[in-house]
Amino acid sequence: MPDTLIDHHLSETMKADLAKCCLPRHQAWSLPPQFYTDEGLAKHEYNRIFRRQWLCLGRADQLPDEGDYICLDFAGQALILIRDKGGDIRAFANTCRHRGARLLNGSGRVAGIRCPFHSWAYKLDGSLAGAPDMDKASGFCKADFGLISYHVSTYLGFVFVCLAEDAPDFALAMVDFADIHAPWPMETLVSKRSRDFKVDCNWKTFIEVFNEYYHLPFVHPDSIDDVYHKPDAGNDVGGYFATQFGSTEGTGGLLQTTQQNPLPLMPGLTGREASGVRYTWLFPNLTFAIGVDAMWIYEAYPLASSRCLVRQTACFPPETITADNFDDKVQAYYHRLDAALDEDIPALVNQQAGLTQPDARQGRFQPELEPNVASFASWYADQMLRTN
């Protein structure tokens, strides 16, 4: 069935502009500015992308034990991720089936979920365990009032959730993802430090800056620019992701001034992969870099057209974490992540200010230095232009 809201809101000019994003990389145009600034388009984006596609919501080991939960609020949606008694991760709407009260906040561990309003209680599998005095309601059946649940899939250590009633085929989103990333022991990497913060920019621009080399000499001249050589061409892939590999001078996990004391190479890493870093964007909202010794991840969640929530996580092999001096040596890796962010965020806030100008226009991509961004723009435009 056509999405009449999308069709009504997108003018013919907007559709033509989006179509220019789907051209080959050497000809492609960037997304139109209004798709970063317009609140009406942001709401259509939520319906078209965040309620239809598989979303990558971090790493499975961030919920290690039974009852561990994380609440996520984005795109007008409130979710609970929780590990059940069988060890599976579940995803529920963060709303009570009685009269809609919010159930949990933040993160933590619970034996079950209890509504703070009228004390309806739910098991970790989402089924309703107790509802005080509801036996007096004619025909009331607890089995009919479990939490609203969503599709969940775990893959190579990542957690994916789809909010749609009929989820698209997960395999179509991944296709050759595992093959391309096979040199790295991705599934066994352990999440260490995570931190959340909010940025006054569109969620797309945050992930875009992480996925392009073009800004390095201008935004990071004294911190990380010297670490990165000219990258390989962006990979042609079959799934809903973009990826690009590049060799480095030392490790991409450290600043150019702190390369003297790196962590060990990841187990089994050989060849070119042992001297570089791969940047990957899992559409729509997760990106990561996986290098010789670490993987650093960013999840970006839309809060409004000009504001997003970001979660940063650093991951390392278990052998590295248990080695001597890890706690001391890893501090330089955390400092590198934070130092680069301190330079990126002002640039992003400034970009958002420019995008809001009435005369802001589409631009063109540098195809060798921005292929991941161009691939996302093409995918995004295709999703927004679809009529079913």
C-alpha positions as CSV (number, residue, x, y, z in Angstrom):
1,M,0.0,0.0,0.0
2,P,1.4,3.5,-0.8
3,D,2.6,5.6,2.1
4,T,0.3,8.5,1.4
5,L,1.9,10.7,4.1
6,I,5.3,10.3,2.4
7,D,3.9,10.9,-1.1
8,H,2.0,14.0,0.1
9,H,5.0,15.5,1.9
10,L,7.6,14.9,-0.8
11,S,7.2,17.4,-3.6
12,E,8.3,16.5,-7.1
13,T,11.4,18.7,-6.6
14,M,12.3,16.8,-3.4
15,K,11.9,13.5,-5.2
16,A,14.1,14.7,-8.1
17,D,16.7,15.9,-5.6
18,L,16.7,12.5,-3.8
19,A,17.0,10.7,-7.1
20,K,20.3,12.5,-7.7
21,C,21.7,10.8,-4.5
22,C,21.2,7.4,-6.2
23,L,23.6,8.1,-9.1
24,P,27.0,6.3,-9.2
25,R,29.5,7.6,-6.6
26,H,31.4,9.8,-9.0
27,Q,28.2,11.5,-10.0
28,A,26.1,11.3,-6.8
29,W,24.8,14.3,-4.9
30,S,24.5,14.7,-1.1
31,L,21.2,14.5,0.6
32,P,19.1,17.7,0.3
33,P,19.6,20.0,3.4
34,Q,15.9,19.8,4.5
35,F,16.4,16.1,5.3
36,Y,18.6,17.2,8.1
37,T,16.5,20.1,9.4
38,D,12.8,19.8,8.7
39,E,10.8,18.3,11.6
40,G,8.0,17.1,9.3
41,L,10.5,15.2,7.2
42,A,12.1,13.8,10.3
43,K,8.8,12.3,11.4
44,H,8.3,10.7,8.0
45,E,11.9,9.4,8.3
46,Y,11.0,7.8,11.6
47,N,8.1,5.9,10.0
48,R,9.9,5.1,6.7
49,I,13.2,4.0,8.2
50,F,13.2,3.6,12.0
51,R,9.9,1.7,12.2
52,R,10.6,-0.5,9.1
53,Q,14.2,-1.4,9.0
54,W,16.5,-3.5,11.2
55,L,18.2,-1.2,13.6
56,C,21.6,-2.1,15.2
57,L,21.3,-1.2,18.9
58,G,24.8,-2.0,20.2
59,R,26.5,-5.2,21.4
60,A,24.9,-8.2,23.0
61,D,27.5,-8.4,25.8
62,Q,26.2,-5.1,27.2
63,L,23.4,-7.2,28.6
64,P,25.5,-10.1,30.1
65,D,23.1,-11.5,32.7
66,E,19.5,-12.5,33.2
67,G,17.4,-9.4,33.9
68,D,19.9,-6.9,32.6
69,Y,18.1,-4.1,30.7
70,I,18.8,-0.9,28.8
71,C,16.1,1.6,27.9
72,L,16.4,3.5,24.6
73,D,14.4,6.5,23.5
74,F,14.6,7.7,19.9
75,A,12.5,8.7,16.9
76,G,9.4,9.0,19.1
77,Q,9.9,5.5,20.3
78,A,10.7,4.1,23.8
79,L,12.2,0.6,24.0
80,I,13.4,-1.8,26.6
81,L,16.2,-4.3,25.7
82,I,16.4,-7.1,28.3
83,R,17.9,-10.5,28.6
84,D,15.4,-13.2,29.6
85,K,15.8,-16.3,31.7
86,G,16.6,-18.4,28.7
87,G,19.5,-16.1,27.8
88,D,17.8,-14.5,24.8
89,I,17.6,-10.7,24.4
90,R,14.1,-9.4,24.1
91,A,12.8,-6.0,22.9
92,F,9.6,-4.4,24.3
93,A,7.7,-1.2,24.1
94,N,8.4,0.8,27.3
95,T,4.7,1.2,28.1
96,C,2.4,-0.7,30.4
97,R,-0.5,-2.6,28.9
98,H,-2.9,-1.3,31.6
99,R,-3.0,2.5,31.0
100,G,0.3,3.2,29.3
101,A,2.7,4.2,32.1
102,R,6.4,4.1,31.4
103,L,7.9,1.0,33.0
104,L,11.7,1.4,33.3
105,N,14.3,4.0,32.9
106,G,18.1,4.0,32.3
107,S,19.7,0.6,32.7
108,G,20.1,-2.0,35.4
109,R,19.0,-5.5,36.4
110,V,15.5,-6.7,37.5
111,A,13.9,-10.0,38.4
112,G,10.8,-8.9,36.5
113,I,9.2,-5.7,35.2
114,R,6.7,-4.0,37.5
115,C,4.7,-0.9,36.5
116,P,5.2,1.9,39.1
117,F,1.6,3.2,38.6
118,H,-0.7,0.3,39.3
119,S,1.8,-2.5,39.9
120,W,1.0,-4.7,36.8
121,A,3.9,-7.2,36.8
122,Y,5.6,-8.8,33.7
123,K,8.0,-11.7,33.4
124,L,11.3,-11.2,31.6
125,D,9.7,-12.8,28.5
126,G,7.1,-10.0,28.5
127,S,4.1,-12.0,29.6
128,L,1.8,-10.5,32.2
129,A,2.4,-12.2,35.6
130,G,0.1,-10.2,37.8
131,A,-2.5,-7.5,37.7
132,P,-4.0,-6.5,41.1
133,D,-7.8,-7.0,41.4
134,M,-8.3,-7.4,37.6
135,D,-10.2,-10.6,38.2
136,K,-13.2,-8.3,38.8
137,A,-13.0,-7.1,35.1
138,S,-15.3,-9.3,33.0
139,G,-13.5,-11.4,30.5
140,F,-10.1,-10.2,31.5
141,C,-7.3,-12.6,30.5
142,K,-3.7,-12.1,31.4
143,A,-2.5,-13.9,28.3
144,D,-4.0,-11.0,26.2
145,F,-1.9,-8.3,27.9
146,G,1.7,-9.1,27.5
147,L,4.1,-6.4,26.6
148,I,4.3,-5.3,23.0
149,S,7.4,-7.1,21.6
150,Y,9.6,-6.5,18.6
151,H,11.8,-8.7,16.4
152,V,15.3,-9.3,17.7
153,S,18.3,-10.9,16.0
154,T,21.9,-11.1,17.3
155,Y,24.7,-11.4,14.7
156,L,28.5,-11.3,15.2
157,G,28.0,-9.9,18.7
158,F,25.6,-7.1,17.6
159,V,22.0,-6.7,18.6
160,F,19.4,-5.9,15.9
161,V,15.8,-4.9,16.4
162,C,13.0,-4.3,14.0
163,L,9.9,-2.5,15.1
164,A,7.7,-3.5,12.1
165,E,5.0,-6.1,12.6
166,D,6.4,-8.0,9.5
167,A,10.2,-7.6,9.6
168,P,12.1,-7.6,6.3
169,D,14.4,-10.5,5.7
170,F,17.4,-10.0,8.0
171,A,19.7,-11.9,5.6
172,L,19.1,-9.3,2.9
173,A,20.6,-6.6,5.2
174,M,23.8,-8.5,5.9
175,V,24.6,-10.6,2.7
176,D,28.4,-10.3,2.5
177,F,29.0,-8.5,5.8
178,A,30.5,-11.5,7.6
179,D,32.8,-12.3,4.7
180,I,34.2,-8.8,4.4
181,H,34.8,-8.6,8.2
182,A,36.1,-12.2,8.6
183,P,39.7,-11.2,9.3
184,W,38.7,-9.7,12.6
185,P,37.4,-11.8,15.6
186,M,34.4,-9.5,15.7
187,E,32.0,-11.8,17.6
188,T,34.3,-12.4,20.6
189,L,35.3,-8.7,21.1
190,V,34.3,-7.5,24.6
191,S,32.6,-4.1,25.2
192,K,34.5,-2.1,27.8
193,R,33.9,1.6,28.3
194,S,30.5,3.0,27.0
195,R,29.3,6.6,27.4
196,D,26.2,8.5,26.2
197,F,26.0,12.1,25.1
198,K,23.8,14.4,23.1
199,V,24.9,16.5,20.1
200,D,23.1,19.4,18.5
201,C,23.2,18.0,15.0
202,N,21.1,15.6,12.9
203,W,21.9,11.9,13.6
204,K,22.9,11.4,10.0
205,T,25.6,14.1,10.0
206,F,27.1,12.5,13.1
207,I,27.6,9.2,11.5
208,E,28.7,10.8,8.2
209,V,31.7,12.5,9.7
210,F,32.9,9.3,11.2
211,N,32.8,7.6,7.8
212,E,34.8,10.1,5.7
213,Y,38.5,10.9,5.3
214,Y,37.9,14.3,3.6
215,H,37.7,16.3,6.9
216,L,40.8,14.8,8.6
217,P,43.5,17.4,7.6
218,F,41.1,20.2,8.3
219,V,39.4,19.1,11.6
220,H,42.1,16.8,13.0
221,P,45.4,18.2,11.7
222,D,47.3,17.7,15.0
223,S,45.5,14.7,16.5
224,I,44.8,11.8,14.0
225,D,45.4,13.1,10.4
226,D,49.0,11.7,10.3
227,V,47.8,8.3,11.3
228,Y,45.7,7.7,8.2
229,H,47.0,7.0,4.7
230,K,44.9,7.5,1.6
231,P,42.2,4.8,1.8
232,D,41.3,2.0,-0.5
233,A,38.2,2.5,-2.7
234,G,34.9,1.9,-0.9
235,N,33.8,-1.8,-1.2
236,D,30.9,-2.7,-3.4
237,V,28.6,-4.7,-1.1
238,G,25.3,-6.5,-1.3
239,G,23.8,-5.7,2.1
240,Y,22.5,-2.6,3.8
241,F,25.9,-1.3,4.9
242,A,28.9,0.6,3.5
243,T,32.6,-0.1,4.3
244,Q,36.0,1.2,3.4
245,F,39.5,0.0,4.5
246,G,42.6,2.1,4.8
247,S,46.2,1.5,6.0
248,T,47.5,3.4,9.0
249,E,50.7,4.6,10.4
250,G,50.6,2.6,13.6
251,T,47.2,2.1,15.0
252,G,44.0,4.1,14.3
253,G,43.1,3.6,18.0
254,L,45.7,6.1,19.2
255,L,46.5,9.7,18.6
256,Q,49.5,10.4,16.3
257,T,51.4,11.6,19.4
258,T,50.7,8.5,21.6
259,Q,51.6,5.7,19.2
260,Q,54.6,4.5,21.3
261,N,52.7,2.0,23.6
262,P,50.0,0.2,21.6
263,L,47.9,-2.8,22.7
264,P,48.7,-6.2,21.1
265,L,47.4,-7.1,17.7
266,M,44.0,-8.9,17.6
267,P,44.5,-12.7,17.5
268,G,44.8,-14.2,14.0
269,L,45.1,-10.8,12.3
270,T,47.5,-11.0,9.3
271,G,48.2,-9.3,6.0
272,R,47.1,-5.8,5.2
273,E,44.4,-6.0,7.9
274,A,47.2,-6.1,10.4
275,S,48.3,-2.6,9.4
276,G,45.1,-0.6,8.9
277,V,41.5,0.0,9.9
278,R,38.1,-0.7,8.3
279,Y,35.3,1.8,8.7
280,T,31.8,0.4,8.4
281,W,28.3,1.9,8.5
282,L,25.5,-0.5,9.3
283,F,22.4,1.4,8.0
284,P,20.8,3.3,9.4
285,N,22.2,4.2,12.8
286,L,25.3,2.3,13.8
287,T,28.9,2.7,12.7
288,F,32.2,1.3,13.8
289,A,35.9,1.2,13.1
290,I,37.8,-2.1,13.5
291,G,41.5,-1.9,13.5
292,V,44.6,-3.9,14.5
293,D,43.8,-3.8,18.2
294,A,40.4,-2.4,19.0
295,M,36.9,-1.7,17.6
296,W,35.2,1.6,18.5
297,I,31.4,1.9,17.9
298,Y,29.0,4.8,17.6
299,E,25.2,4.4,17.8
300,A,23.3,7.6,16.8
301,Y,19.6,8.0,17.7
302,P,17.4,10.8,16.4
303,L,15.8,13.0,19.1
304,A,14.7,15.8,16.7
305,S,15.8,16.9,13.3
306,S,18.7,18.9,14.8
307,R,19.6,16.8,17.9
308,C,20.7,13.2,18.5
309,L,21.7,10.8,21.2
310,V,25.0,9.1,20.7
311,R,26.5,6.1,22.5
312,Q,30.2,5.4,22.2
313,T,31.6,2.0,23.0
314,A,35.2,0.6,22.9
315,C,35.7,-3.1,22.4
316,F,38.8,-5.3,22.7
317,P,39.8,-9.0,22.4
318,P,39.4,-10.9,25.7
319,E,43.1,-11.8,25.5
320,T,44.0,-8.2,25.5
321,I,41.8,-7.3,28.4
322,T,43.3,-10.0,30.6
323,A,46.9,-9.0,29.8
324,D,49.2,-7.1,32.1
325,N,48.9,-3.3,32.1
326,F,45.6,-3.3,30.1
327,D,43.9,-0.9,32.4
328,D,46.8,1.6,32.2
329,K,47.4,1.3,28.4
330,V,43.7,1.5,27.4
331,Q,43.4,5.0,28.9
332,A,45.3,6.3,25.8
333,Y,42.7,4.7,23.6
334,Y,39.8,6.3,25.5
335,H,41.6,9.6,25.3
336,R,42.0,9.3,21.5
337,L,38.2,8.7,21.1
338,D,37.3,11.6,23.2
339,A,39.9,14.0,21.7
340,A,38.6,13.3,18.2
341,L,35.1,13.8,19.3
342,D,36.0,17.2,20.9
343,E,37.2,18.3,17.5
344,D,34.3,16.7,15.5
345,I,31.4,18.0,17.6
346,P,32.0,21.8,17.0
347,A,32.4,21.1,13.3
348,L,29.0,19.2,13.3
349,V,27.2,21.9,15.3
350,N,28.6,24.4,12.8
351,Q,27.5,22.2,9.8
352,Q,23.9,22.0,11.3
353,A,23.8,25.8,11.6
354,G,24.7,26.0,7.9
355,L,22.2,23.4,6.8
356,T,19.4,25.4,8.4
357,Q,20.0,28.4,6.1
358,P,17.2,28.9,3.6
359,D,19.7,28.9,0.7
360,A,21.6,25.7,1.7
361,R,21.8,23.4,-1.3
362,Q,22.8,19.8,-2.2
363,G,26.5,19.3,-2.7
364,R,28.7,16.7,-4.5
365,F,30.7,13.8,-2.9
366,Q,34.5,13.3,-3.1
367,P,34.2,9.7,-4.3
368,E,37.5,8.4,-2.9
369,L,37.2,10.0,0.5
370,E,33.4,9.9,1.1
371,P,32.2,6.6,-0.5
372,N,30.5,5.3,2.7
373,V,28.5,8.6,3.0
374,A,27.6,8.4,-0.7
375,S,26.4,4.8,-0.3
376,F,24.3,5.7,2.7
377,A,22.7,8.7,0.8
378,S,21.8,6.4,-2.0
379,W,20.2,3.8,0.4
380,Y,18.4,6.5,2.4
381,A,17.0,8.2,-0.8
382,D,15.8,4.8,-2.0
383,Q,14.0,4.1,1.2
384,M,12.4,7.6,1.3
385,L,11.3,7.3,-2.4
386,R,9.6,3.9,-2.1
387,T,5.9,3.8,-2.3
388,N,5.3,0.5,-0.4
